[in-house]
Amino acid sequence: MKKELFIPDRIFDDVYGITPEYLLSENIKFVLSDIDNTLVKYGDRKPGEKLLSWFAELRAAGIKTALISNNNKKRVRIFNKDLKFPAYHRSGKPSRRVVFKLMDEMGAKKSNTCIIGDQIFTDVLCAKRAGIRAFFVTSIESPKDLFGKLKKKLEKKFIEEYHKKYGE
Ligand SMILES: [Mg+2]
């Protein structure tokens, strides 16, 4: 696979750096977001106040949000209970199938849609394969397990490529 598929379009410290003003300046009207370690920690079942305000700001700007998670049904259902966003569990990222399904349901176009996520090999790869913008955020918690640590180590190469490419 081409290296470009693993390089985010933009890297942020956290989702709060992704402002409605920024999204609109990039012509983004549809945000498909990962949940775990992107919006909240694995252990947080519900969004907190700060996150709810961020969702409200996006909504006020006319930006639609959806949840695209590889986690299970229960996790997504409880998290989304009050939000009532279009949401998919076991999305199979980096597969594009659910992305295209969501975009179709929401009336989104490739040119005005992004994925926000904390994993290069699922979220970023999924977005780039789908031909939509990939906004990468630093994981809220660093992985403690061996596989998670290994993935973060492998991601480093592409984050360095990003900095080389954009000179940030
Ligand atoms: Mg995640």
Residues whose N, C-alpha, C, O or C-beta is under 5 A from the ligand:
A	BS01	MG	D34 I35 D36 N37 T38 D118
